[in-house]
Amino acid sequence: MLVKALAGVNVGLSPLLVSVEVDVASYGLPSFTIVGLPDKAIDEAKDRVRTAIRNSGFDFPPKKITVNLAPADLPKEGPHFDLPIALGILIASGQVDLSLEDLMILGELSLDGSLRRTHGVLPLTILAQKKKFQRILIPLENGSEAAIVSGIEVYALKNLTEAVQFLAKEIEIKPLPKVDFSSFEDRAEYDYDFAQVRGQEQAKRALEISATGAHNVLMKGPPGSGKTMLARSFPSILPPLTEDESIELTQIYSITGNLTEDKPIVITRPFRSPHHTASYVGLIGGGNNIRPGEISLAHRGVLFLDELPEFPRSVLEALRQPLEDKKVTISRANGTHSYPTQFILLAACNPCPCGYLNTPGKNCVCLPGQISKYTKKLSGPFLDRVDIHLDVPNLPAEKLTNEAIAEDSKTIRKRVVKARKIQKERFKSKGILTNSEMSNALIKQFCQPDKEGLELLKMAISKLNLSARSYYRVLKLARTIADLDDSETIVYKHLAESLQYRPKQL
């Protein structure tokens, strides 16, 4: 007897339907074969399914069992085919009479028949909703994750026995209620706040501009000047995630296994801070089974690279295209996947290896050759993709000991959110959200300075030797400053502030 069940497989962020065909034949020697390019985890399902069926009180048929995962030319991976295979065997062997129509089934089986948390459930739930499935069966621990999706009934089950009883209508299980995103708005918690940062008003202003327009920042200063503290406080001034952004992020975290039972949904903007020993694959993505790297896990959030020159130059150069295109395309012999990389790059470095070059009261002990080698690790094209170059000096004693309470992150975030709303209205038909995403055509449309500002810009091009990319980045940054100033026009002072964040030399 032949039985068909429907499941899915994640190919990057593009899930595809997989038909699980189970045939139990009365002829031939007893065997259990899975075909259709399964990976090791699927191939080992034979032992998991056999034991789970027996431990759930059913009989495993001593017959020739063939499981085909179609389409046969698509590589399959992951243990979430266990449940549809087990149900197919029980139906095909005549032990139960169940209907699997209009239904997607996902779940990894334990040896006792219970269902375990499975990676990649959210993208497959979205696929089921798009394909007009009425229901989806998933493990109980994946319930909150899948309940994000509207338009489909999500049933979270504990074990194989419960799945059989539910499909046989012997027990009633209610579908999970849809997650209410409005309940998450006040749940964001931050360990760091700008109120804890002494002084550094210019740095705070620059980071406020960065948060408003999603501009990249490079902070340079001696050890102990507050670069890391500023970076750690930065997420607290970012606007909250929208529902669409949260779903997009949760999909990425779902396929990489970064969701937990305590945090099944990504409700705050990510802050990723990889160590400088991170590999190329770890940062950019890749591997035998292509997976997103840190730059994709930081999507719609912050990628903080501390001690920037300590990263391998090859890794930093690989960041250039994702910074420009807002996505990364990884090509391997077994396929090509694209992942989003719409993050804010926040980097920090010292002025020299010892950290005290041109620092008052400190003597730099580095040789000229050491300083040159250190600074050359950051190429001109890479630095040209950074909108804000910021000097973070050591604090004088009077500011360090000043007990006055600084402006807190909540107050700054209100201004950021207000300016973001201006951008959202401006780009509502353009398919982008922030000023940093503007193309050259949009810059020409929305970033025209007044007469005085244009004269300043012309002078800056010749004096600072701005490249074409730098010229457009100055305009985008000026547009963000104007939005914070609630000004429709980019005027002289907006361009002047934007230009001061350019590096003295590239």
LODOZA-996008 format. One line per field, with one value per residue (C-alpha): residue number from 1; residue in one letter; x, y, z. Coordinates in Angstrom, 2 decimals. Layout:
<vexzas>
num	[NUM,...];
residuo	[A,...];
X	[X,...];
Y	[Y,...];
Z	[Z,...];
</vexzas>
This chain:
<vexzas>
num	[1,2,3,4,5,6,7,8,9,10,11,12,13,14,15,16,17,18,19,20,21,22,23,24,25,26,27,28,29,30,31,32,33,34,35,36,37,38,39,40,41,42,43,44,45,46,47,48,49,50,51,52,53,54,55,56,57,58,59,60,61,62,63,64,65,66,67,68,69,70,71,72,73,74,75,76,77,78,79,80,81,82,83,84,85,86,87,88,89,90,91,92,93,94,95,96,97,98,99,100,101,102,103,104,105,106,107,108,109,110,111,112,113,114,115,116,117,118,119,120,121,122,123,124,125,126,127,128,129,130,131,132,133,134,135,136,137,138,139,140,141,142,143,144,145,146,147,148,149,150,151,152,153,154,155,156,157,158,159,160,161,162,163,164,165,166,167,168,169,170,171,172,173,174,175,176,177,178,179,180,181,182,183,184,185,186,187,188,189,190,191,192,193,194,195,196,197,198,199,200,201,202,203,204,205,206,207,208,209,210,211,212,213,214,215,216,217,218,219,220,221,222,223,224,225,226,227,228,229,230,231,232,233,234,235,236,237,238,239,240,241,242,243,244,245,246,247,248,249,250,251,252,253,254,255,256,257,258,259,260,261,262,263,264,265,266,267,268,269,270,271,272,273,274,275,276,277,278,279,280,281,282,283,284,285,286,287,288,289,290,291,292,293,294,295,296,297,298,299,300,301,302,303,304,305,306,307,308,309,310,311,312,313,314,315,316,317,318,319,320,321,322,323,324,325,326,327,328,329,330,331,332,333,334,335,336,337,338,339,340,341,342,343,344,345,346,347,348,349,350,351,352,353,354,355,356,357,358,359,360,361,362,363,364,365,366,367,368,369,370,371,372,373,374,375,376,377,378,379,380,381,382,383,384,385,386,387,388,389,390,391,392,393,394,395,396,397,398,399,400,401,402,403,404,405,406,407,408,409,410,411,412,413,414,415,416,417,418,419,420,421,422,423,424,425,426,427,428,429,430,431,432,433,434,435,436,437,438,439,440,441,442,443,444,445,446,447,448,449,450,451,452,453,454,455,456,457,458,459,460,461,462,463,464,465,466,467,468,469,470,471,472,473,474,475,476,477,478,479,480,481,482,483,484,485,486,487,488,489,490,491,492,493,494,495,496,497,498,499,500,501,502,503,504,505,506];
residuo	[M,L,V,K,A,L,A,G,V,N,V,G,L,S,P,L,L,V,S,V,E,V,D,V,A,S,Y,G,L,P,S,F,T,I,V,G,L,P,D,K,A,I,D,E,A,K,D,R,V,R,T,A,I,R,N,S,G,F,D,F,P,P,K,K,I,T,V,N,L,A,P,A,D,L,P,K,E,G,P,H,F,D,L,P,I,A,L,G,I,L,I,A,S,G,Q,V,D,L,S,L,E,D,L,M,I,L,G,E,L,S,L,D,G,S,L,R,R,T,H,G,V,L,P,L,T,I,L,A,Q,K,K,K,F,Q,R,I,L,I,P,L,E,N,G,S,E,A,A,I,V,S,G,I,E,V,Y,A,L,K,N,L,T,E,A,V,Q,F,L,A,K,E,I,E,I,K,P,L,P,K,V,D,F,S,S,F,E,D,R,A,E,Y,D,Y,D,F,A,Q,V,R,G,Q,E,Q,A,K,R,A,L,E,I,S,A,T,G,A,H,N,V,L,M,K,G,P,P,G,S,G,K,T,M,L,A,R,S,F,P,S,I,L,P,P,L,T,E,D,E,S,I,E,L,T,Q,I,Y,S,I,T,G,N,L,T,E,D,K,P,I,V,I,T,R,P,F,R,S,P,H,H,T,A,S,Y,V,G,L,I,G,G,G,N,N,I,R,P,G,E,I,S,L,A,H,R,G,V,L,F,L,D,E,L,P,E,F,P,R,S,V,L,E,A,L,R,Q,P,L,E,D,K,K,V,T,I,S,R,A,N,G,T,H,S,Y,P,T,Q,F,I,L,L,A,A,C,N,P,C,P,C,G,Y,L,N,T,P,G,K,N,C,V,C,L,P,G,Q,I,S,K,Y,T,K,K,L,S,G,P,F,L,D,R,V,D,I,H,L,D,V,P,N,L,P,A,E,K,L,T,N,E,A,I,A,E,D,S,K,T,I,R,K,R,V,V,K,A,R,K,I,Q,K,E,R,F,K,S,K,G,I,L,T,N,S,E,M,S,N,A,L,I,K,Q,F,C,Q,P,D,K,E,G,L,E,L,L,K,M,A,I,S,K,L,N,L,S,A,R,S,Y,Y,R,V,L,K,L,A,R,T,I,A,D,L,D,D,S,E,T,I,V,Y,K,H,L,A,E,S,L,Q,Y,R,P,K,Q,L];
X	[0.00,1.26,0.76,1.75,2.44,3.68,6.63,9.26,12.93,14.72,16.97,18.58,15.63,13.56,11.60,10.31,7.62,8.70,6.37,7.07,5.95,5.81,5.25,4.86,5.08,4.21,6.71,10.49,12.69,12.04,13.97,13.73,15.09,14.97,15.73,15.66,19.12,18.75,21.53,22.93,20.29,17.48,19.19,19.41,15.64,15.20,16.38,14.58,11.26,11.43,12.07,9.60,6.79,7.39,7.72,4.46,2.50,2.32,3.83,6.66,5.78,8.42,8.01,9.78,9.42,10.47,10.38,10.86,11.45,10.34,11.57,14.36,17.03,16.74,19.16,17.24,18.59,17.28,15.46,12.02,10.93,10.65,6.99,5.59,7.58,6.26,2.64,3.03,4.25,1.38,-1.21,0.40,0.64,-3.08,-2.69,-4.52,-6.87,-5.95,-6.30,-3.22,-4.81,-4.38,-1.80,1.94,3.72,7.07,8.87,11.85,11.07,12.80,13.17,10.23,7.99,8.02,8.57,11.67,12.29,13.10,15.12,13.59,9.91,8.93,9.96,8.16,5.03,5.08,5.43,2.40,0.37,1.37,0.45,-3.04,-2.66,-5.36,-3.24,0.32,1.47,4.66,6.44,5.10,8.37,8.08,4.56,5.31,7.61,5.05,2.16,3.60,2.03,-1.61,-3.92,-3.12,-4.07,-0.98,-1.23,1.59,1.89,3.75,4.36,3.55,0.62,-1.00,-0.52,-2.31,-5.16,-5.60,-5.72,-8.12,-10.32,-10.09,-8.90,-9.46,-6.53,-7.16,-4.96,-2.53,-3.70,-1.77,1.04,0.15,3.21,1.91,2.50,6.24,6.69,7.49,9.49,12.80,15.48,18.93,21.95,23.50,22.07,23.48,22.78,25.64,28.15,30.07,30.74,31.35,28.51,29.82,29.98,26.43,25.22,26.93,25.42,21.99,22.40,23.58,20.55,18.20,19.44,21.13,24.57,27.84,30.21,33.93,35.07,38.78,40.34,42.77,42.02,39.50,37.96,34.50,34.22,32.92,30.54,29.09,28.72,27.00,24.59,23.81,20.99,19.05,18.38,17.32,13.60,11.66,11.29,8.19,6.18,7.53,11.12,10.60,9.24,12.12,14.69,13.03,13.23,17.00,17.39,15.06,17.07,20.34,18.98,19.43,15.91,15.34,12.30,12.62,13.02,11.13,10.66,13.18,11.60,14.65,17.16,20.17,23.56,26.25,29.81,32.06,35.62,38.42,39.45,36.13,36.65,35.57,32.71,31.65,31.38,30.17,28.43,28.96,30.11,29.29,25.61,25.42,24.41,24.11,27.06,27.23,26.44,23.06,22.37,22.88,20.22,18.09,20.39,24.02,27.28,29.93,33.54,35.79,39.55,38.77,42.37,42.84,40.38,42.02,42.12,40.47,37.47,37.16,37.42,34.67,32.40,32.59,29.95,27.41,27.78,26.99,24.35,22.64,22.76,25.37,25.33,27.24,28.02,29.18,29.25,26.00,24.08,23.85,22.05,21.41,20.92,19.96,22.63,20.80,22.79,24.50,28.25,29.64,33.42,36.06,39.82,42.87,44.95,48.02,49.03,49.80,46.71,48.23,49.22,48.53,46.99,47.72,49.67,50.56,53.65,53.23,55.86,55.09,57.62,56.52,56.54,54.26,51.79,51.80,51.23,48.41,46.53,47.00,44.88,41.90,41.75,40.47,37.50,36.43,36.68,34.84,31.78,31.67,29.47,30.63,34.29,34.40,37.25,36.60,39.23,39.97,37.76,39.21,39.03,36.18,33.88,34.90,34.08,30.98,27.95,25.40,22.89,23.25,20.38,19.02,18.49,14.69,14.71,17.12,15.10,11.98,13.81,15.10,11.63,10.16,12.78,12.32,8.62,9.56,11.72,9.00,6.54,9.13,9.98,6.56,6.43,10.17,10.68,13.22,13.04,16.03,18.15,21.22,19.39,18.82,20.04,21.71,18.40,16.63,19.48,18.98,15.25,15.35,18.78,19.04,20.77,19.99,22.24,24.63,24.83,25.65,28.53,29.90,29.62,31.53,34.30,34.42,34.77,37.94,39.38,38.65,39.07,35.78,35.15,31.80,30.74,31.78,29.89,26.64,27.21,27.68,24.32,22.56,24.01,22.95,19.42,19.33,20.57,17.86,15.23,16.36,16.04,12.53,13.61,12.38,15.38,19.05,20.71,24.27,24.47,23.28,25.98,28.60,27.84,27.79,31.21,32.82,32.24,34.38,37.91,40.77,42.28,41.42];
Y	[0.00,3.46,6.52,10.13,12.81,16.35,17.95,20.48,21.29,24.60,25.55,28.66,30.94,29.42,26.44,23.84,21.18,17.55,14.64,11.76,8.60,5.45,2.01,-1.15,-4.22,-7.78,-9.25,-9.47,-9.69,-7.31,-4.06,-0.33,1.96,5.77,7.28,10.82,12.21,12.05,13.28,11.32,12.61,11.39,8.07,7.44,8.04,4.34,3.41,6.30,5.59,1.83,2.20,5.09,3.10,0.11,2.22,4.00,0.74,0.01,-2.80,-2.20,-4.25,-6.90,-6.11,-4.31,-0.60,2.01,5.74,8.19,11.89,13.69,15.53,12.95,15.31,17.80,17.15,16.73,17.37,17.42,15.00,16.61,13.88,11.36,12.06,11.92,8.73,7.10,8.07,6.84,3.44,3.08,3.93,1.84,-1.20,-0.96,-0.26,3.07,4.77,8.44,11.21,13.34,15.71,19.51,18.93,19.50,17.31,18.07,16.62,14.69,11.58,10.48,6.75,6.85,8.40,11.95,14.87,17.02,20.65,20.93,23.60,25.55,25.15,28.80,29.05,25.76,27.01,30.12,27.82,25.79,28.98,30.17,26.78,27.09,24.18,24.14,22.64,21.91,19.44,20.34,19.47,21.16,23.04,24.74,25.98,29.61,29.95,28.70,30.61,33.80,32.82,33.70,31.98,28.40,26.23,25.25,22.11,21.47,17.83,15.98,12.58,10.08,8.58,12.00,12.67,9.42,10.06,13.63,12.63,9.78,12.36,10.39,13.46,17.18,19.58,23.26,25.19,27.62,31.25,33.68,35.51,39.10,41.18,44.20,42.31,42.27,46.03,46.66,43.48,44.73,44.75,46.30,45.77,49.09,52.59,55.86,57.38,55.20,56.70,59.66,62.49,61.59,63.84,63.97,60.17,59.88,62.35,60.39,57.12,58.73,59.70,56.18,54.60,56.97,56.25,52.84,54.23,52.37,53.70,53.33,54.51,55.14,55.96,54.84,51.92,52.77,55.75,54.14,52.66,49.29,50.85,53.07,50.08,47.97,50.84,51.40,48.78,50.59,53.57,51.53,51.50,48.33,45.62,45.67,42.47,41.87,42.39,40.04,37.28,37.77,37.55,34.60,32.64,33.11,32.13,29.17,27.53,28.07,26.60,29.82,29.87,28.55,27.48,30.66,32.88,31.25,34.56,37.33,40.46,42.71,43.82,41.49,42.61,40.28,40.69,37.99,37.66,38.69,35.03,34.24,32.38,33.52,31.00,31.94,35.62,35.53,32.13,28.92,25.44,22.06,22.61,26.33,28.25,31.99,33.68,36.43,39.12,37.49,36.81,40.58,41.37,44.40,44.83,45.56,43.82,45.00,44.32,45.24,45.50,45.81,45.62,42.29,40.61,38.90,41.27,38.67,38.59,42.39,42.61,40.00,42.42,45.02,43.53,42.66,46.23,47.59,45.11,44.40,40.68,37.96,35.27,32.09,29.72,26.16,23.05,21.84,25.10,28.86,30.59,34.28,35.67,39.24,41.41,44.65,45.43,48.46,47.93,49.27,48.90,50.01,50.19,51.77,54.39,52.10,48.68,50.04,52.27,55.59,57.36,61.12,60.58,63.42,62.24,58.90,57.89,55.74,52.96,51.75,51.97,53.74,50.43,48.85,51.72,51.57,47.81,48.19,50.89,49.17,46.26,48.53,49.19,52.40,50.69,49.16,52.47,54.20,52.12,53.53,56.64,57.92,58.04,58.98,59.90,58.82,60.51,59.82,61.80,64.69,64.35,66.85,64.89,61.52,62.56,64.55,63.00,64.75,62.32,62.07,61.78,58.24,55.90,56.05,59.78,59.39,56.47,58.66,61.03,58.09,56.56,59.92,60.34,56.72,57.41,60.27,57.87,55.20,57.70,58.93,55.44,53.76,52.94,52.42,49.09,50.40,51.60,53.86,56.55,54.31,52.03,54.77,54.16,56.93,57.65,58.08,60.26,62.55,62.68,63.19,64.64,67.90,70.52,74.23,76.73,77.31,73.61,72.86,75.33,73.72,70.31,71.42,72.82,69.62,67.44,69.25,69.77,66.27,64.48,62.65,59.59,59.18,56.70,59.09,61.93,59.96,58.78,62.38,63.25,60.27,61.16,64.79,63.60,61.70,64.73,66.82,64.24,64.48,68.25,67.73,69.62,68.80,70.57,69.72,72.99,74.15,73.01,69.50,69.08,70.63,68.10,65.26,66.25,66.34,62.59,61.86,60.57,63.00,60.69,57.36];
Z	[0.00,-0.94,1.30,0.60,3.21,2.67,4.41,3.29,3.16,3.65,0.74,2.17,2.96,0.15,1.55,-0.91,-0.64,-0.29,-0.86,1.52,-0.30,1.83,0.36,2.47,0.23,1.19,-1.27,-0.92,2.14,5.06,4.60,5.22,2.50,2.19,-1.25,-2.65,-1.75,2.06,4.31,7.25,9.67,7.38,6.70,10.45,10.68,9.95,13.45,15.17,13.43,13.99,17.72,18.18,16.55,18.81,21.98,21.12,21.26,17.53,15.48,13.07,9.96,9.04,5.35,2.52,3.30,0.75,1.47,-1.39,-0.76,-3.92,-5.90,-5.99,-7.38,-4.48,-1.57,1.70,5.19,8.73,11.03,10.63,8.18,11.05,11.87,8.30,7.65,10.83,10.09,6.50,7.72,10.20,7.52,4.77,7.06,7.85,11.57,11.42,8.98,8.71,6.14,5.43,2.90,3.19,5.87,6.32,8.88,10.54,13.53,14.83,16.88,20.05,20.67,23.07,20.42,21.76,19.40,19.72,18.75,15.04,13.23,10.36,11.29,10.74,7.05,6.37,8.16,5.96,2.92,4.06,4.45,0.96,-0.52,1.05,3.46,6.12,8.92,9.96,12.62,14.50,17.77,20.89,21.50,18.09,18.78,19.66,16.66,14.12,15.71,14.21,10.89,10.25,7.79,8.82,11.79,13.78,15.93,18.41,19.44,22.17,20.61,17.87,19.77,20.16,16.43,15.55,17.99,16.75,13.08,13.93,15.74,18.97,20.86,20.31,20.13,19.54,17.09,18.65,18.84,16.66,18.41,19.29,18.44,20.30,23.55,22.80,22.42,26.09,26.67,25.31,27.99,27.63,29.86,28.82,28.56,27.23,30.66,31.96,29.51,30.94,28.50,24.82,23.66,20.09,19.94,21.27,18.67,15.90,17.09,17.23,13.57,12.79,14.48,12.63,9.10,9.65,8.80,9.39,12.07,12.80,16.24,16.76,20.10,22.80,25.16,27.88,26.09,26.05,22.54,23.69,26.21,23.48,21.18,23.85,24.58,20.89,20.57,23.31,21.00,17.97,17.11,17.97,15.35,13.19,12.80,9.27,10.45,13.38,11.13,8.68,11.48,13.19,9.94,9.83,13.49,12.97,10.20,12.10,15.34,17.31,18.72,22.24,24.22,26.30,23.23,20.34,18.53,17.83,19.34,19.71,17.13,17.15,18.39,17.08,18.31,16.81,18.10,15.75,15.45,13.69,10.44,7.00,6.97,10.50,9.60,5.99,5.86,3.92,4.87,3.34,4.08,3.36,6.46,7.24,8.96,11.56,8.99,8.29,11.97,12.45,9.81,10.82,13.81,14.63,13.73,16.18,15.20,18.09,17.47,13.75,12.39,14.21,11.86,8.85,5.90,3.67,6.01,6.08,2.30,2.01,3.89,1.14,-1.16,1.59,2.93,-0.52,-1.75,1.61,0.83,0.47,-2.20,-1.35,-4.21,-3.71,-5.89,-4.31,-4.72,-4.43,-1.56,-0.83,2.66,3.70,5.35,6.14,9.29,10.82,10.96,14.22,14.40,16.88,16.69,18.31,16.47,16.59,17.99,21.47,21.30,22.39,19.17,19.52,22.97,25.44,28.46,26.89,24.94,21.85,21.77,18.25,15.42,12.23,10.35,12.93,12.70,8.90,8.89,11.44,9.51,6.13,7.32,6.62,2.89,1.31,-0.41,2.92,4.80,1.97,2.84,6.36,6.67,10.06,11.14,14.78,17.12,20.71,22.93,26.57,28.94,30.95,34.74,35.16,32.84,34.21,37.77,36.87,38.61,36.39,34.88,31.11,28.64,28.72,25.79,25.98,25.28,22.38,20.99,20.80,18.43,16.39,16.08,15.02,12.27,11.17,10.64,8.30,6.30,6.25,4.78,2.27,1.00,1.36,-2.36,-2.85,-1.08,1.46,5.07,5.81,4.18,4.02,1.56,-1.02,-4.55,-6.56,-8.26,-4.92,-3.63,-6.62,-5.84,-2.06,-1.21,-3.10,-0.88,-0.92,-2.72,0.21,0.95,-2.69,-2.64,0.53,-1.07,-4.17,-2.02,0.07,-3.02,-4.05,-0.56,0.83,-2.50,-2.09,-4.23,-5.97,-3.28,-0.50,-2.18,-2.16,1.40,2.56,1.00,2.61,5.99,5.55,4.72,8.02,9.97,8.30,9.31,12.93,12.56,11.08,7.97,4.48,2.93,3.36,4.36,5.00,8.65,7.79,5.16,7.45,10.18,7.66,6.29,9.71,10.00,6.95,7.70,7.35,4.77,3.23];
</vexzas>
